[in-house]
Amino acid sequence: MTAFPGVSPAELDIDVTQDVANLYEDGITALKGGFSREWADRLREDIEAAFAEARARPGGAVGRGPHRYYVEIHPEQLRGFVGLVDHPWVRSVATAVLGPDYRIVELGFDVPLEGAVDQPWHRDFPAPDETRAERRLTSLAFNVTAVDTAEDMGPFEIAPGTQWDDSPDFAHGMFPPRESYGRYEERAVRKYPQRGDISARSALTIHRGTRNASARARPVLVLGLDGPEADNADRHDTAVTRAYWETLPERVRRHLDCPVVDELTPITQKHTIEGLVMGAP
């Protein structure tokens, strides 16, 4: 049984019943070894090139706390873009949760460098009415690590089941008050994805990046998808050139919600999450 009314098993490439259950219960699910390690190595190369370009110009990268950055990129900057968005597991999870008319609205990456500190617990945007009133997910974030994650590299930490948390005490609708941190620390699970793994989560599930005590960066790709009701595309500036658009499979085009242009303009980042620049004391 799928979460979205009107989606039949015939519309899914693979059975993701358990993944949908995981997303609704825990707020996160994953596929081990969805890509080859060689694919992940090419991903790291593309991220490193885009990160260097972004940091070389004003507004190219936005801070997510000390020594931690986010960069949004255009699909053409990622050689594996089609392989990612057209992956059977990604397509099936997206269709089952968001419906057949889901939209690709975000492509970017997070990079915690050496010296990155614990982030405050947060969600990535305020919960929409459909989630608060109907307990229904209207967007998903897929993550793909570009390196093998070790304990000292500042692993991602998530508090399962907290995608449904709703309190007027959340600052900006995203940041629970510090006096409630005990709830999230009790539930906290650290994730150690390896090259080739793919995860999907509700960005409403309370989470944080932890302290990177190593000398190694931990770049992670972010693919954001919206269902028909969501409006996260308003926060992003992804575009594709006409020449690139012509190379895309039709079933990718129908989900790609971005302008088609003659020439790409470097993205000035606006996906700032207020408060994360403070890090942790």
BELZI-V731256 format. One record per residue. RES is the residue in one letter. OMEGA is omega in radians with two decimals (* if undefined). NEAR is the number of other C-alpha atoms within 8 Angstrom. D_LAST is the distance of its C-alpha to the last C-alpha in Angstrom with 1 decimal. Layout:
BEGIN
res=RES omega=OMEGA near=NEAR d_last=D_LAST
res=RES omega=OMEGA near=NEAR d_last=D_LAST
END
This chain:
BEGIN
res=M omega=3.14 near=4 d_last=45.1
res=T omega=-3.06 near=11 d_last=42.7
res=A omega=-3.03 near=8 d_last=40.2
res=F omega=-3.14 near=10 d_last=41.7
res=P omega=3.08 near=6 d_last=45.2
res=G omega=3.10 near=5 d_last=47.9
res=V omega=3.14 near=11 d_last=46.6
res=S omega=3.09 near=7 d_last=49.0
res=P omega=-3.13 near=8 d_last=48.5
res=A omega=-3.14 near=5 d_last=50.9
res=E omega=-3.09 near=9 d_last=48.3
res=L omega=3.11 near=11 d_last=45.8
res=D omega=3.13 near=9 d_last=46.1
res=I omega=3.13 near=7 d_last=44.9
res=D omega=3.14 near=7 d_last=44.2
res=V omega=-3.12 near=10 d_last=40.6
res=T omega=-3.12 near=8 d_last=41.2
res=Q omega=3.11 near=6 d_last=38.7
res=D omega=3.09 near=10 d_last=36.0
res=V omega=3.10 near=13 d_last=36.6
res=A omega=3.11 near=8 d_last=36.3
res=N omega=-3.12 near=11 d_last=33.1
res=L omega=-3.13 near=13 d_last=31.6
res=Y omega=3.13 near=9 d_last=32.7
res=E omega=-3.03 near=8 d_last=31.7
res=D omega=-3.07 near=11 d_last=28.5
res=G omega=-3.12 near=15 d_last=27.6
res=I omega=3.04 near=12 d_last=27.9
res=T omega=-3.06 near=11 d_last=30.7
res=A omega=3.02 near=9 d_last=31.6
res=L omega=3.11 near=9 d_last=34.5
res=K omega=3.05 near=7 d_last=34.5
res=G omega=3.13 near=9 d_last=36.3
res=G omega=3.08 near=8 d_last=37.1
res=F omega=3.06 near=10 d_last=37.4
res=S omega=3.08 near=9 d_last=38.6
res=R omega=3.08 near=8 d_last=36.3
res=E omega=3.07 near=6 d_last=38.3
res=W omega=3.13 near=10 d_last=37.4
res=A omega=3.11 near=14 d_last=33.7
res=D omega=3.07 near=11 d_last=34.2
res=R omega=3.07 near=10 d_last=35.8
res=L omega=3.13 near=12 d_last=32.9
res=R omega=3.12 near=11 d_last=30.5
res=E omega=-3.12 near=8 d_last=32.9
res=D omega=3.10 near=11 d_last=33.0
res=I omega=-3.13 near=11 d_last=29.2
res=E omega=3.11 near=8 d_last=28.9
res=A omega=-3.13 near=8 d_last=31.7
res=A omega=-3.14 near=10 d_last=30.3
res=F omega=3.11 near=10 d_last=26.8
res=A omega=3.13 near=8 d_last=28.4
res=E omega=-3.09 near=9 d_last=30.5
res=A omega=-3.11 near=12 d_last=27.8
res=R omega=-3.12 near=10 d_last=25.5
res=A omega=-3.12 near=7 d_last=28.7
res=R omega=3.13 near=7 d_last=29.2
res=P omega=3.08 near=8 d_last=27.4
res=G omega=-3.10 near=10 d_last=25.9
res=G omega=3.13 near=14 d_last=26.5
res=A omega=-3.14 near=14 d_last=23.0
res=V omega=-3.14 near=12 d_last=20.2
res=G omega=3.05 near=12 d_last=16.5
res=R omega=-3.02 near=13 d_last=14.5
res=G omega=-3.13 near=13 d_last=11.2
res=P omega=3.06 near=11 d_last=10.9
res=H omega=-3.14 near=12 d_last=14.2
res=R omega=-3.02 near=12 d_last=15.1
res=Y omega=2.98 near=12 d_last=18.3
res=Y omega=3.10 near=12 d_last=20.9
res=V omega=3.00 near=13 d_last=24.5
res=E omega=-3.11 near=14 d_last=27.5
res=I omega=3.03 near=10 d_last=30.8
res=H omega=3.13 near=10 d_last=34.5
res=P omega=-3.11 near=10 d_last=36.3
res=E omega=3.11 near=8 d_last=38.5
res=Q omega=-3.09 near=8 d_last=35.7
res=L omega=-3.11 near=10 d_last=35.5
res=R omega=-3.10 near=9 d_last=38.6
res=G omega=-3.06 near=9 d_last=38.0
res=F omega=-3.11 near=9 d_last=37.5
res=V omega=3.10 near=10 d_last=40.7
res=G omega=3.12 near=7 d_last=40.3
res=L omega=-3.02 near=8 d_last=36.9
res=V omega=3.14 near=9 d_last=38.0
res=D omega=3.10 near=9 d_last=41.4
res=H omega=-3.08 near=9 d_last=40.3
res=P omega=3.14 near=8 d_last=42.2
res=W omega=3.12 near=10 d_last=39.2
res=V omega=3.13 near=11 d_last=37.2
res=R omega=-3.05 near=12 d_last=40.2
res=S omega=3.10 near=14 d_last=41.1
res=V omega=-3.13 near=11 d_last=37.7
res=A omega=-3.13 near=13 d_last=37.4
res=T omega=-3.10 near=15 d_last=40.9
res=A omega=-3.08 near=15 d_last=40.6
res=V omega=-3.00 near=12 d_last=37.5
res=L omega=-3.11 near=16 d_last=37.9
res=G omega=-3.03 near=13 d_last=41.7
res=P omega=-3.11 near=9 d_last=43.9
res=D omega=3.10 near=9 d_last=42.9
res=Y omega=-3.10 near=13 d_last=39.2
res=R omega=3.04 near=11 d_last=37.9
res=I omega=-3.02 near=11 d_last=35.8
res=V omega=-3.07 near=15 d_last=33.5
res=E omega=2.96 near=12 d_last=30.5
res=L omega=-3.12 near=13 d_last=30.3
res=G omega=3.10 near=11 d_last=27.3
res=F omega=3.03 near=12 d_last=24.7
res=D omega=3.10 near=12 d_last=21.0
res=V omega=2.96 near=11 d_last=20.1
res=P omega=3.13 near=13 d_last=16.9
res=L omega=3.03 near=12 d_last=17.4
res=E omega=-3.14 near=12 d_last=16.5
res=G omega=3.05 near=10 d_last=12.9
res=A omega=-3.08 near=15 d_last=11.8
res=V omega=3.07 near=13 d_last=8.5
res=D omega=3.02 near=10 d_last=8.5
res=Q omega=2.94 near=13 d_last=9.6
res=P omega=3.04 near=9 d_last=9.7
res=W omega=-3.08 near=11 d_last=13.1
res=H omega=2.83 near=10 d_last=15.8
res=R omega=-2.96 near=12 d_last=19.4
res=D omega=3.07 near=8 d_last=20.8
res=F omega=3.14 near=9 d_last=22.9
res=P omega=3.13 near=9 d_last=24.3
res=A omega=3.10 near=9 d_last=26.9
res=P omega=-3.10 near=7 d_last=30.4
res=D omega=-3.10 near=7 d_last=33.2
res=E omega=3.13 near=10 d_last=34.9
res=T omega=-3.10 near=12 d_last=32.0
res=R omega=-3.01 near=11 d_last=31.4
res=A omega=-3.02 near=6 d_last=35.1
res=E omega=-3.07 near=7 d_last=36.7
res=R omega=-3.14 near=8 d_last=34.0
res=R omega=3.13 near=7 d_last=34.9
res=L omega=-3.11 near=11 d_last=32.9
res=T omega=3.09 near=13 d_last=33.7
res=S omega=3.10 near=12 d_last=31.6
res=L omega=3.00 near=13 d_last=30.3
res=A omega=3.03 near=12 d_last=28.0
res=F omega=3.13 near=13 d_last=29.4
res=N omega=3.08 near=11 d_last=27.3
res=V omega=3.13 near=12 d_last=28.8
res=T omega=3.10 near=17 d_last=27.0
res=A omega=3.12 near=14 d_last=28.3
res=V omega=3.01 near=11 d_last=27.4
res=D omega=-3.04 near=9 d_last=27.6
res=T omega=3.08 near=11 d_last=24.2
res=A omega=-3.05 near=8 d_last=23.2
res=E omega=-3.04 near=7 d_last=20.6
res=D omega=-3.06 near=9 d_last=18.6
res=M omega=-3.14 near=14 d_last=18.7
res=G omega=-3.09 near=14 d_last=15.8
res=P omega=3.05 near=15 d_last=18.3
res=F omega=-3.13 near=11 d_last=18.3
res=E omega=-3.06 near=12 d_last=17.6
res=I omega=3.13 near=13 d_last=19.6
res=A omega=-3.04 near=13 d_last=20.6
res=P omega=3.07 near=14 d_last=24.4
res=G omega=-3.04 near=10 d_last=26.4
res=T omega=3.08 near=11 d_last=23.8
res=Q omega=-3.12 near=12 d_last=25.5
res=W omega=-3.14 near=10 d_last=27.5
res=D omega=-3.11 near=5 d_last=24.8
res=D omega=-3.10 near=7 d_last=25.6
res=S omega=3.07 near=6 d_last=24.2
res=P omega=3.13 near=6 d_last=24.4
res=D omega=3.12 near=7 d_last=20.9
res=F omega=3.11 near=11 d_last=19.4
res=A omega=-3.13 near=9 d_last=18.0
res=H omega=-3.12 near=6 d_last=20.3
res=G omega=-3.01 near=11 d_last=21.8
res=M omega=-2.98 near=11 d_last=19.1
res=F omega=3.08 near=11 d_last=15.8
res=P omega=3.14 near=11 d_last=16.3
res=P omega=-3.08 near=9 d_last=14.9
res=R omega=3.14 near=5 d_last=12.1
res=E omega=3.10 near=5 d_last=15.0
res=S omega=-3.10 near=8 d_last=16.7
res=Y omega=-3.14 near=10 d_last=14.2
res=G omega=3.12 near=7 d_last=16.5
res=R omega=-3.08 near=7 d_last=19.2
res=Y omega=3.11 near=11 d_last=17.6
res=E omega=3.08 near=8 d_last=16.3
res=E omega=-3.10 near=6 d_last=19.9
res=R omega=-2.92 near=9 d_last=21.5
res=A omega=3.05 near=10 d_last=19.2
res=V omega=3.08 near=8 d_last=21.3
res=R omega=-3.10 near=8 d_last=20.3
res=K omega=-3.11 near=8 d_last=22.9
res=Y omega=-3.12 near=10 d_last=24.4
res=P omega=3.09 near=8 d_last=27.0
res=Q omega=-3.11 near=9 d_last=29.4
res=R omega=-3.12 near=15 d_last=31.4
res=G omega=3.14 near=15 d_last=33.8
res=D omega=3.07 near=14 d_last=31.9
res=I omega=3.01 near=14 d_last=31.5
res=S omega=3.03 near=11 d_last=29.5
res=A omega=-3.12 near=12 d_last=29.8
res=R omega=2.89 near=12 d_last=27.5
res=S omega=3.13 near=13 d_last=27.1
res=A omega=3.06 near=12 d_last=24.1
res=L omega=3.12 near=13 d_last=23.9
res=T omega=-3.04 near=16 d_last=22.8
res=I omega=-3.03 near=14 d_last=19.2
res=H omega=3.04 near=11 d_last=17.3
res=R omega=2.92 near=12 d_last=14.4
res=G omega=-3.11 near=11 d_last=14.2
res=T omega=-3.02 near=12 d_last=12.5
res=R omega=3.08 near=13 d_last=11.4
res=N omega=-3.11 near=15 d_last=14.5
res=A omega=-3.11 near=10 d_last=15.3
res=S omega=3.06 near=9 d_last=18.9
res=A omega=-3.05 near=7 d_last=20.7
res=R omega=3.01 near=7 d_last=22.0
res=A omega=3.11 near=10 d_last=21.2
res=R omega=-3.12 near=13 d_last=21.4
res=P omega=-3.13 near=13 d_last=23.3
res=V omega=3.10 near=11 d_last=24.3
res=L omega=3.10 near=13 d_last=27.0
res=V omega=3.04 near=13 d_last=26.7
res=L omega=-3.11 near=12 d_last=30.0
res=G omega=3.14 near=12 d_last=30.0
res=L omega=3.10 near=13 d_last=33.0
res=D omega=2.88 near=17 d_last=34.2
res=G omega=-3.05 near=12 d_last=36.9
res=P omega=-3.05 near=9 d_last=39.5
res=E omega=-2.99 near=6 d_last=37.6
res=A omega=-3.08 near=9 d_last=34.2
res=D omega=-3.10 near=6 d_last=33.3
res=N omega=3.10 near=8 d_last=30.4
res=A omega=-3.13 near=10 d_last=32.8
res=D omega=-3.09 near=5 d_last=32.1
res=R omega=-2.98 near=7 d_last=28.7
res=H omega=-3.05 near=11 d_last=30.2
res=D omega=3.13 near=8 d_last=32.7
res=T omega=3.08 near=14 d_last=34.2
res=A omega=3.04 near=11 d_last=37.8
res=V omega=3.06 near=14 d_last=40.6
res=T omega=3.13 near=11 d_last=43.7
res=R omega=-3.14 near=9 d_last=47.1
res=A omega=3.13 near=6 d_last=48.1
res=Y omega=3.13 near=9 d_last=45.2
res=W omega=-3.11 near=10 d_last=45.9
res=E omega=-3.14 near=6 d_last=49.4
res=T omega=-3.02 near=6 d_last=48.3
res=L omega=3.03 near=9 d_last=46.2
res=P omega=-3.11 near=6 d_last=47.8
res=E omega=-3.09 near=6 d_last=48.8
res=R omega=2.96 near=6 d_last=46.6
res=V omega=-3.13 near=11 d_last=43.5
res=R omega=-3.04 near=9 d_last=44.7
res=R omega=3.13 near=7 d_last=45.2
res=H omega=-3.02 near=10 d_last=41.5
res=L omega=-3.04 near=9 d_last=40.1
res=D omega=-3.14 near=9 d_last=39.1
res=C omega=3.11 near=9 d_last=38.8
res=P omega=3.00 near=7 d_last=41.0
res=V omega=-2.96 near=9 d_last=43.7
res=V omega=3.07 near=9 d_last=44.0
res=D omega=-3.10 near=6 d_last=46.2
res=E omega=-3.12 near=5 d_last=43.4
res=L omega=3.02 near=8 d_last=39.6
res=T omega=3.10 near=4 d_last=37.2
res=P omega=-3.05 near=5 d_last=33.9
res=I omega=2.94 near=10 d_last=31.2
res=T omega=-2.96 near=8 d_last=28.9
res=Q omega=3.04 near=11 d_last=25.8
res=K omega=-3.12 near=7 d_last=25.2
res=H omega=-3.13 near=7 d_last=23.4
res=T omega=3.04 near=8 d_last=20.2
res=I omega=-3.02 near=8 d_last=18.0
res=E omega=3.10 near=5 d_last=16.6
res=G omega=-3.07 near=6 d_last=12.9
res=L omega=3.13 near=11 d_last=12.0
res=V omega=-3.13 near=9 d_last=11.6
res=M omega=-3.09 near=8 d_last=8.3
res=G omega=3.12 near=13 d_last=6.9
res=A omega=-3.12 near=7 d_last=3.8
res=P omega=* near=2 d_last=0.0
END
